[in-house]
Amino acid sequence: MIPPGLALVYYTANNLKCNIIEFMREIVTVLLLAALPISELRGAIPVAMGVYGFDPISSYLLGVVGNLLPVPILLKLLGPATDLLRRSVMLNRVVSWLLARTRARHSVLIARFGAVALVLFVAIPLPATGAWTGALIAHVFGIPFRYAFPLIALGVSLAGVLVTLATLGIIKFFL
């Protein structure tokens, strides 16, 4: 039994504990939503602001951090994953064809614009663009980790600004 004088303190502490747990769940949800390849920060920032009521700066920061979480892992593991796939004769042909075709179709763009191409590709908040695809592009074109990660981070940061402004209604992508 809680003494009458401590009931308010107990209730407040218990309510605060529930609020903190709920708040942490919301933060983790936004981070995971931003880390997923389908939604990335294009889905996380509007959910953070619209569903959970986070302010624009917190939403932006959670979206960018969450979107960048898988990038180092992707940049480090895409090479070994490609090597593993190439051990199979059939998969080696498919992977080699896909890499050669991608390099042939887009090497002029990469050669012409260089690092700016990767930043802009990641920064444009459209489907099939973003950090995951940027990591794949960096792997296909052999961009080293020490260059690829900052370029992708810059693109994600720019995309976060665009998505945040669009969520606030300041800019419109489609009329």
WOFEN-V40508 format. One record per residue. N is the residue number from 1. RES is the residue in one small letter. PHI is phi in degrees with one decimal (* if undefined). PSI is psi in whole degrees, -180 to 180 (* if undefined). D_CENTER is the distance of its C-alpha to the mean C-alpha in whole Angstrom. Layout:
N|RES|PHI|PSI|D_CENTER  N|RES|PHI|PSI|D_CENTER
This chain:
1|m|*|133|49  2|i|-87.0|130|47  3|p|-60.2|144|50  4|p|-54.3|-37|50  5|g|-70.8|-23|49  6|l|-100.0|-1|46  7|a|-60.9|-44|45  8|l|-64.5|-41|43  9|v|-64.0|-44|41  10|y|-63.1|-46|40  11|y|-61.3|-45|39  12|t|-63.3|-45|37  13|a|-64.9|-42|35  14|n|-66.1|-42|35  15|n|-65.1|-41|33  16|l|-62.8|-41|31  17|k|-61.2|-44|30  18|c|-64.7|-41|29  19|n|-65.8|-40|27  20|i|-65.8|-43|25  21|i|-63.5|-43|24  22|e|-64.1|-42|23  23|f|-63.0|-43|21  24|m|-64.8|-38|19  25|r|-62.5|-41|18  26|e|-65.1|-42|17  27|i|-62.7|-47|15  28|v|-63.4|-39|14  29|t|-61.5|-45|13  30|v|-65.2|-43|11  31|l|-61.2|-45|9  32|l|-67.9|-39|9  33|l|-61.6|-40|8  34|a|-70.7|-28|5  35|a|-80.4|-18|5  36|l|-72.5|144|7  37|p|-69.8|-23|7  38|i|-80.5|-50|9  39|s|-87.4|-44|8  40|e|46.6|-149|4  41|l|-78.7|-13|5  42|r|-64.7|-26|8  43|g|-100.1|-32|10  44|a|-71.3|-42|9  45|i|-66.4|-47|11  46|p|-62.0|-35|14  47|v|-67.5|-43|14  48|a|-60.1|-43|14  49|m|-80.8|-44|17  50|g|-81.6|-41|18  51|v|-88.9|-47|19  52|y|-96.9|-9|19  53|g|73.8|23|20  54|f|-70.0|153|18  55|d|-72.9|162|19  56|p|-59.1|-39|17  57|i|-68.6|-45|16  58|s|-62.6|-42|15  59|s|-61.8|-45|13  60|y|-60.1|-50|11  61|l|-62.9|-44|11  62|l|-64.2|-40|10  63|g|-64.5|-45|7  64|v|-67.6|-48|6  65|v|-61.4|-46|7  66|g|-62.4|-39|6  67|n|-68.7|-31|2  68|l|-84.2|-15|5  69|l|-54.0|-47|7  70|p|-80.0|-12|7  71|v|-60.8|-49|8  72|p|-60.8|-38|11  73|i|-65.3|-45|12  74|l|-61.7|-46|12  75|l|-62.7|-34|13  76|k|-80.7|-31|16  77|l|-98.0|-16|17  78|l|-64.8|-38|17  79|g|-62.1|-55|20  80|p|-60.4|-35|22  81|a|-66.4|-41|20  82|t|-65.0|-43|22  83|d|-61.2|-40|25  84|l|-65.1|-42|25  85|l|-65.0|-33|25  86|r|-73.1|-9|28  87|r|-69.9|-27|30  88|s|-84.6|135|31  89|v|-61.5|-46|33  90|m|-67.2|-47|32  91|l|-67.9|-30|28  92|n|-61.4|-42|29  93|r|-63.7|-44|31  94|v|-65.0|-48|28  95|v|-64.3|-44|25  96|s|-62.3|-44|27  97|w|-62.7|-46|28  98|l|-63.4|-44|24  99|l|-66.0|-44|23  100|a|-64.7|-42|27  101|r|-64.3|-44|26  102|t|-64.7|-45|23  103|r|-62.3|-42|24  104|a|-65.7|-40|27  105|r|-75.8|-28|25  106|h|-122.0|2|23  107|s|-66.6|-32|25  108|v|-64.4|-42|27  109|l|-63.6|-44|24  110|i|-67.2|-42|22  111|a|-65.3|-38|25  112|r|-73.3|-45|26  113|f|-103.3|-16|23  114|g|58.9|-131|22  115|a|-62.2|-32|19  116|v|-61.9|-35|19  117|a|-61.3|-44|18  118|l|-66.8|-44|15  119|v|-61.2|-48|14  120|l|-65.7|-39|15  121|f|-62.0|-43|13  122|v|-72.1|-35|10  123|a|-74.2|-25|11  124|i|-75.3|113|13  125|p|-81.1|69|11  126|l|-120.6|163|13  127|p|-58.4|144|12  128|a|69.7|16|12  129|t|-123.7|162|10  130|g|133.7|-168|7  131|a|-66.0|-42|5  132|w|-62.9|-48|7  133|t|-68.8|-35|10  134|g|-61.4|-40|10  135|a|-64.6|-39|11  136|l|-64.7|-42|13  137|i|-62.7|-44|15  138|a|-60.0|-39|15  139|h|-67.7|-47|17  140|v|-60.3|-40|19  141|f|-95.2|8|20  142|g|67.2|32|21  143|i|-78.4|122|19  144|p|-62.4|154|19  145|f|-52.9|-44|17  146|r|-64.4|-21|18  147|y|-97.6|-40|18  148|a|-66.0|-45|14  149|f|-62.1|-48|12  150|p|-63.1|-36|14  151|l|-65.9|-44|13  152|i|-66.0|-41|10  153|a|-61.9|-40|9  154|l|-64.8|-44|12  155|g|-62.4|-42|10  156|v|-64.5|-40|7  157|s|-62.7|-44|10  158|l|-64.5|-43|12  159|a|-61.5|-38|10  160|g|-61.4|-41|9  161|v|-62.2|-47|13  162|l|-61.8|-45|14  163|v|-68.0|-39|12  164|t|-63.6|-45|14  165|l|-64.2|-38|17  166|a|-67.7|-39|17  167|t|-65.2|-35|17  168|l|-76.6|-11|20  169|g|84.2|12|22  170|i|-76.6|-38|22  171|i|-123.8|157|21  172|k|-126.6|134|21  173|f|-83.7|-41|19  174|f|-125.4|131|22  175|l|-90.0|*|26
